[in-house]
Amino acid sequence: MKLKTKELLHELKHHSPFTAIATVVGLMIAVLVIYFIKVNIDEKTFELFHFGHIFVSSIVTAAIFYKYKKNFFQALLVGSVSSMIIGSVSDILFPYLGGTLLNLKVSFHLPIVEIPLTIIGISLLGSVFGTVTKLTKIPHFIHVFLSVFASLFYLLAFSPSFNPLYLIATFFIVFIAVIIPCCISDIISPFLFLGERIKHCNCK
C-alpha cells in the first residue's frame, strides 16, 4: 500500500481553493454576526459546530469503510475513532496552537476529555447512520464549512484578546486547521484502512 506524493498533491490542488473560499466566507459571516448583528460567540456556539463536524465526518468515514468491507463493528470503530481524532485536531488543537503563536491567550477546551460521553455518542450515532444508510456522498462543502466555523468559533469563544486586526492571521490558522486534518484525511483514509487506490480525475 503506497501513497503517492503526486496523487496527494493533485488532490490538495483541488481541495485548497475551495477551503480558502470557505474560510474567507466564514470570516465574513463571523464579522457580520459579531460586529454588526452583535451576537456573542461562546462555548455553546463552538460546541454546536464541533458536534456537527464530528457527526458528518463519522457518517462518511463509516459509510466508505463499510462499502468496501462489510464489517459493521469495524466500520463503527473506524468511523467514530477517526472522526473524534480529526475533529479534535482540526477544531481545537490547530486553532489553539495558532492562537497561542499570535499571543491571543487562547484557553484550552477539549470536549473529548471534558464531555467524553457526548462526543463518543455523537461519533457512534454518525457511524451507525453512515453504515446503515451507506451515505458516502455528503457534499464536501458541508464538511468543510462545519470545520471552518468550528475552528473559527473556537478562537472567538476562547480568546478574549481576539479583534478584527487578527483576521488575516486567523485566515491562515483556520485554513491550515481545515486543509491538513480534514482534506488530507479524506484522501488517505482509503489507503490507511482499505488499501484502495486513489482514483484519478480527468483534469490536466
KAFENTA-V396125 format. One line per field, one symbol per residue. ss: DSSP state (2 for helix, 1 for strand, 0 for the rest). psi: psi as a letter, one per 20 degrees, with the letter a starting at -180 (. if undefined). burial: I if it has 16 or more other C-alpha atoms within 10 Angstrom, else O. Layout:
ss = ???
psi = ???
burial = ???
//
This chain:
ss = 000022222222222222222222222222222222000000222222222222222222222222220002222222222222222222222222222220000100002222022222222222222222200000022222222222222222221000022222222222222222222222222222220000000000
psi = opophghghghhhhhgghggghggggggggggggigilppoahhgghghgggggggghggggggghhhomoghhgggggggghggggggghggghggghhhjlilpqponhhhhmhhggggghgggggggggiknilpphhggggggghggghgghhjoiiprhijgghhghggghhghfggghhhgighgghijqpppqrjr.
burial = OOOOOOOOOOIIOOIIOIIIOIIIOIIOOIIOOOOOOOOOIOOOIIIOIIIIIIIIIIIIIIIIIIIOOOOIOOIIIIIIIIIIOIIIIIIIIIIIOIIOOIOIIIOOOOIOOOOOOOIIOIIIIIIIIIIOOIIIOOOOOOIIIIIIIIIIIIIIIIIOOIOOOOOOOIIOIIIIIIIIIIIIIIIIIIIOOOOOOOOOOOOO
//
